[in-house]
Amino acid sequence: MSKAKVVILGAGYAGLRALKSLQSKRLDIDITIVNKNSFHYESTYLHEVASGAHNAERISYEIKTVINPKQTTLIEDTVVVVNKDDKTVELEKTGLISFDYLIFALGFESESFGIKGVEHYGLPVVDIETAQKVDQHLRTQFSKYNETKDDAYLSVAVCGAGFTSIEYIGELTLQLPKLVKQYAVPIEKVQISCIEAMSTLLPMFDEKLADFGIQKLKDRGVNFIVGTPIKELTADSVIYEEAGELKSIKAKTIVWTTGVKGSSIVEASGFEQRRNRVMVENDLTAPGYPDIFIIGDCSAVMDSSTNRPYPPTAQIALKQGINAADNIEAKLKEKAMKPFTFTALGTVCSIGNNQAIGEVLGRNLKGYPASVMKKVIGDRSLIETGGVKIVATKGRFDFYR
Ligand SMILES: Cc1cc2nc3c(=O)[nH]c(=O)nc-3n(C[C@H](O)[C@H](O)[C@H](O)COP(=O)(O)OP(=O)(O)OC[C@H]3O[C@@H](n4cnc5c(N)ncnc54)[C@H](O)[C@@H]3O)c2cc1C
């Protein structure tokens, strides 16, 4: 009898953790992992690349370091569609590959909410390429200021005030002194604005904690425009609505971090979905497809305490990776499937290198201790998937980095 074929799509938090867990089980199976690039990147640190604080190498490592070549094959290719009834996956260069069990973990994409101009003028932060583009774009605008003396080249508009926006702004404000020196531009003319539709900022934290974080950013000169839905982006402006009136802010750098949806391959493959997220069964399989597991940001899992899906996070993605691997083992051994359960350990939001706010295991943290906690959480996850050597080679044991 031929070995069962397990295919994992995506080598992000969810996919790579599933791979690591499956390999450790020493099952008699063949595993194939498909990813766009040969490397894994830690999406939770993309803002550091976007702000120019760190280079891409710092937050990425080669997938082959996690692979057991005796059992697993890496295909560096782009997934086009999953033919769920035929149990095949179409890849851009390789063509069709077949599977007995599939783990679908293709992560997230930027959400435009259908707002005019976003696709053209908004700069998303969703992977290494887009994060690097934000940094390069801002540098180009700063250098153009000296040719034109147009202040719009020194204006950065960050759309949305969710986690990614706040973490990006936090890091950018700390990078600014270096940037203005490098491009010889006047720091007093640099404007960083954050435009948010909701009137409450960082609502996931208690009010005092959120105020502490926002005040830190205001002290660094950030202008928050809140309760103002964005209506349109143009090449050099963000148009928003305030008290029923349309207003605009000039900016040549427009960072679009208002929110994310799951991979568009979810919809292309015909799964029942909402914003490219599949409401999975409690064993993490897609409804009607017991051999297809959907995990990470492409999945939605209901939180019975709030009656809403859990927010998509690396934390839940990692746990789902382990659970999906356990359930593939259970299927192969004809044992009962393990229902997925999740308790969030907390959330920490960076406001720039050694400052953060967070709620961890019911305790509120702020300032340096919170930033250390953020780094400990990130390093722990990196050790568990990539190994201690990778953490050390990336200089990640330095908590003042
Ligand atoms: C700036 C930022 C900060 C964040 N901070 C936190 C935090 O503090 N805590 C937290 O828990 N979460 C945080 N998140 C959210 C977290 O990063 C995501 O929830 C998590 O990355 C989801 O994991 P995933 O495995 O589903 O997707 P990803 O980690 O995005 O992995 C998807 C993988 O699939 C690959 N891929 C995508 N499409 C294709 C295709 N068509 N073909 C082949 N390969 C493909 C990608 O290259 C990638 O390797 C943050 C996100 C951002 C952007």
The ligand as an ORCA input file, in Angstrom:
! r2SCAN-3c Opt
* xyz 0 1
  C       2.569     43.875     11.612
  C       1.808     42.721     12.200
  C       1.877     42.488     13.565
  C       1.190     41.408     14.137
  N       1.328     41.187     15.480
  C       0.772     40.087     16.027
  C       0.996     39.775     17.412
  O       1.625     40.540     18.133
  N       0.455     38.628     17.899
  C      -0.247     37.750     17.115
  O      -0.667     36.690     17.626
  N      -0.510     38.025     15.817
  C      -0.013     39.166     15.246
  N      -0.231     39.448     13.908
  C      -1.089     38.539     13.112
  C      -0.304     37.326     12.624
  O       0.857     37.738     11.964
  C      -1.165     36.451     11.704
  O      -2.365     36.145     12.363
  C      -0.399     35.161     11.340
  O       0.720     35.487     10.549
  C      -1.287     34.153     10.600
  O      -0.526     32.999     10.360
  P      -0.766     32.132      9.037
  O       0.121     30.950      9.152
  O      -2.218     31.943      8.818
  O      -0.289     33.075      7.842
  P       1.167     33.645      7.487
  O       2.050     33.660      8.643
  O       0.901     34.917      6.763
  O       1.717     32.583      6.422
  C       1.167     32.374      5.150
  C       2.220     31.733      4.265
  O       1.616     31.359      3.024
  C       2.422     31.797      1.920
  N       1.528     32.035      0.792
  C       0.518     32.931      0.727
  N      -0.146     32.813     -0.445
  C       0.459     31.818     -1.128
  C       0.217     31.200     -2.386
  N      -0.791     31.560     -3.192
  N       1.044     30.190     -2.772
  C       2.078     29.779     -1.974
  N       2.340     30.328     -0.781
  C       1.536     31.329     -0.349
  C       3.097     33.057      2.440
  O       4.294     33.326      1.709
  C       3.378     32.678      3.905
  O       4.604     31.995      4.027
  C       0.416     40.537     13.315
  C       0.328     40.794     11.934
  C       1.011     41.862     11.377
  C       0.919     42.107      9.882
*
